Structure formats: C-alpha cells, structure tokens
Amino acid sequence: MRAPGESGRAGRRADGRGENRIPPVTAVVVAIAVYALLPQPLLFAPRFIVPAVELVLLVAMMITNPRREVERSRWSRRASLALAAVLIVTNLSALGLLLHALLQPRTGGAPLLIGAAQVWLTNVIGFSLLYWELDRGGPVARRSIARASLPPADWRFSQDENDDNVVEVARTSSARSDWIPVYVDYLYLSVTNSSAFSPTDTMPLSSRAKALMALQATTALFVTLILIARAVGSLGGG
C-alpha cells in the first residue's frame, strides 16, 4: 500500500524516456532568428556568421539525441555548453554596441528600442540553456544517475523542499514523486531573474550559479535602464 499523500505516478526520472528536446531546441532557434534580425549597429560580425556557428553547434547536439536526451557524450555536452556560451557572449557584445550607439548623436530611436528587447530575450534564452546544462550534471545525468550519486545541485527548486507541506503540494515534491527539473523550469528561472534582477522561488546554491545569475541580472538591468532612458528621452523630445 502507498503511504498517505503519495500519488502513485511515476516521476520524470522513472519514465526512462529522457527529456524532450523540443523546448530547448525551439528556444535556440528563436535566439538564432532574433540575432539574425538585430539592427545593423548591434552586429560585430557579418549578419549570418554567428547564426551559422550556432546552427552547426545545434546540429552537433541533435545528432546524439534527435528527440530525447537519453545519452550524452563528452563532445556533445561540450557542444551544448559552447552553444550557450556563444549565445551569451555574442549577446553581451550586442549590449556593448547598443550602449555605444546610444552615445552617438542622431541615432535612430526605434531600431535601438527593438534591439534592446531582442538583447533581453536572447539574454533569457542563453542563460536558461546554460543553467539547464550545468545543474546536477545536465539533463541526461539528472534522469539517469541515482540521486545519491548526482553532482551537487546548483539550484534549489521549490519542489525540492515541499515534501513536508500539505498533501496536494507535497505530492509533486522531489522526495515523493522523484521530480526533476526540465528545460522549462530553467527558462522560468531565467525569466524571473531577468525581470526581478534577483532569485524568486529558485535559489542559487553554488558559487558559479550565483555568479551567473549576477551576470544575467546585471545585463538585464542595463537593458531595462536603456529602454526606460530611451522612453523618457522620447517623451521629453516630444
């Protein structure tokens, strides 16, 4: 018999199918498209060089796991980390060019406002992919390795501490349902960090997690300040 409050449903780790690749792949495709559409002043290389590199890395990742994250070789994990790093570094470069463009006289306002929004969105996607790949050894390790043998967690999700709550909440906790985070959970973490400039319900545990979240929040803060300053300037000019 099941203990009171247990749901009887298999957790994400127990299904044996691996994590679905569609959400992270969709996010990468969106980021590639957004970069390809950036205003010209925010590009530091020919427009399609960076998207081409990102597509090559994406294909390299999908060769091993075209549909689900069921196995991961050393080179495919490196390709995944490299893809996230390229997204983040090129986006930081675009932010620097955006700040430089704002200091130039007679710079068009509308393209820069759109570019700032594109930088913010790419910031969310790039860091979400990096968080997803780093935490507890990555998506394959999180599902295939026994919890006692997993690398230390970089983030603590609310499900990781809900096992002593009321039954309907505790039912989906990590301890009772064998819950494990998937890409959407890291995307939500990235969105909230870029919006609130601080952790919300998901807490960073490791030094690298804190450093990465600080970098992301600082980038998002700069973009937000640019948008506000530009909007105020437009109102004043009107």
Secondary structure by P-SEA (a helix, b strand, c coil): ccccccccccccccccccccaaaaaaaaaaaaaaaaaccccccccccaaaaaaaaaaaaaaacccccccccccaaaaaaaaaaaaaaaaaaaaaaaaaaaaaaccccccaaaaaaaaaaaaaaaaaaaaaaaacccccccccccccccccccccccccccccccccccccccccccccccccaaaaaaaaaaaaacccccccccccaaaaaaaaaaaaaaaaaaaaaaaaaaaaaaac
